[in-house]
Amino acid sequence: MASPLNMVEFSLSEEEEMLRDLAHEFAETELRPNSEHWDNNREYPRDAIRLCHETGLTNLHIPEAYGGMGMGVMAEVIVQEELAWGDSGFATAAYANGLTGAPIITGATDAQKEKYLGMLIDDGALCSYCVTEPVAGSDVQGINTNAVLNGEHYVLNGTKMFITGAKYADWFFVLAYTNKEAGYKGMSGFIVESSWDGVSIGKKEDVMGQRCSDTRSVIFQDVKVPVENLIGGEEGNGWFNAMSAFDLSRPCVSAHAVGVARAAYEHALAYSLEREAFGKPIFNHQMIMAKLADMKTNIEAGRLLVWKSAWLADNGQPNTEAAAHAKRFCADMATEITIEAVQIFGGYGYSEEYPVARLMRAAKVFQIYEGASEIQRLIIGREITR
Ligand SMILES: Cc1cc2nc3c(=O)[nH]c(=O)nc-3n(C[C@H](O)[C@H](O)[C@H](O)COP(=O)(O)OP(=O)(O)OC[C@H]3O[C@@H](n4cnc5c(N)ncnc54)[C@H](O)[C@@H]3O)c2cc1C
């Protein structure tokens, strides 16, 4: 759907403003008050995700034909920035549906979309994106998971690693080789239900930040996957399915980074106006004021990169390079801004009693998942020389 956003005026439509306000209110009332508890207890926010779904803030991108709201990436990034401002672990957990739904929207048959996207809308079901393996993350072609056709089903074997939401997922998008000799053209995507025989889930990873989000390995051992669950009904499209999802999801994950950076900036600004040193608020020391000024500039710049990458996607234009710019810049920016926010809080910043330490731990993952910052630079380099 074409976004009504006018990129010259930089104004949001009335509908987008309403969505932003709704998401902000949800973040303020349902996420912020629980953020510390969820992180300290590594508690998955299942009830809050359900409430978010009931509030109409999830699955925005699913086409109306399958029961969704049929909104564009622009609407999604506006909502995702607010949710991550509230709690980025929650945003990562809730957005697993967005990443996982993308290869289904772009590559699945109508019957597959009706069944599996329908579950997300009607039942508030959850799904996870299974690509990374213990031996291969950035190097996706290094995966070992394979699926062998045997009559009316494929036999799927392999282990996936670091899968967001795995324990709570009703179904998985799984990338596997159906013909390893053919390289990336021999990869296929499958929809695998979590309740099927042979599917098992590993222990929750003890991660640095965003600790309410659930990250686990998923093991597929001789899982019988019906041929009708081969995405698109044809072998060899898995690489395209898996990679094209990132053009839609990277703007959203970049928006998460903007939300975290904004939260850290706001905390640091408020603190700098209150905390006094050498007889005046630390804000009035020029080195602190300059840090805050740079933070504000970089947040504004990051948001514009996010909006541009979303706008291109919504208007049917290639956005791979724009999404890589947004992801690389916003991930690095959020990491730097949260570190500077800790610095502005001084010793209190290093204490877990104040929110900036949690934000700093949370921000780091943006440089790692959905394509590490190094990989975004590789993508940009490839696009420059194309
Ligand atoms: C919290 C969390 C949630 C995640 N959720 C999911 C999920 O839901 N689904 C999923 O499939 N995966 C998920 N991942 C996995 C994530 O996408 C990978 O960790 C990431 O792609 C990096 O892969 P890796 O860990 O194997 O590191 P490697 O690929 O081994 O990379 C190690 C380092 O080398 C660098 N590097 C690698 N290749 C190059 C190169 N060619 N040039 C320069 N530098 C290079 C990387 O940038 C990185 O700094 C998640 C990870 C985390 C931490």
The ligand as an ORCA input file, in Angstrom:
! r2SCAN-3c Opt
* xyz 0 1
  C      19.057    -11.750     20.701
  C      19.194    -12.384     19.341
  C      18.059    -12.722     18.630
  C      18.162    -13.334     17.381
  N      17.019    -13.727     16.708
  C      17.143    -14.453     15.558
  C      15.971    -15.004     14.912
  O      14.824    -14.806     15.358
  N      16.148    -15.772     13.814
  C      17.381    -16.018     13.284
  O      17.458    -16.722     12.282
  N      18.506    -15.507     13.875
  C      18.411    -14.743     14.992
  N      19.541    -14.238     15.608
  C      20.852    -14.552     15.043
  C      21.533    -13.352     14.409
  O      20.874    -12.993     13.216
  C      23.010    -13.742     14.198
  O      23.610    -13.812     15.485
  C      23.736    -12.743     13.325
  O      23.287    -12.871     11.990
  C      25.264    -12.953     13.346
  O      25.564    -14.277     13.090
  P      26.568    -15.069     14.069
  O      26.123    -14.887     15.453
  O      26.684    -16.470     13.553
  O      27.949    -14.347     13.907
  P      29.043    -14.549     12.686
  O      28.307    -14.639     11.435
  O      29.870    -15.709     13.116
  O      29.816    -13.237     12.805
  C      30.782    -12.948     13.837
  C      31.358    -11.575     13.553
  O      32.036    -11.584     12.279
  C      31.488    -10.584     11.449
  N      31.494    -11.043     10.052
  C      30.954    -12.186      9.558
  N      31.125    -12.243      8.231
  C      31.784    -11.115      7.880
  C      32.253    -10.597      6.634
  N      32.060    -11.233      5.474
  N      32.891     -9.401      6.656
  C      33.087     -8.727      7.802
  N      32.655     -9.170      9.009
  C      32.023    -10.351      9.033
  C      30.069    -10.343     11.946
  O      29.590     -9.084     11.563
  C      30.302    -10.468     13.447
  O      30.811     -9.271     13.951
  C      19.451    -13.584     16.832
  C      20.588    -13.223     17.548
  C      20.486    -12.643     18.788
  C      21.731    -12.285     19.548
*
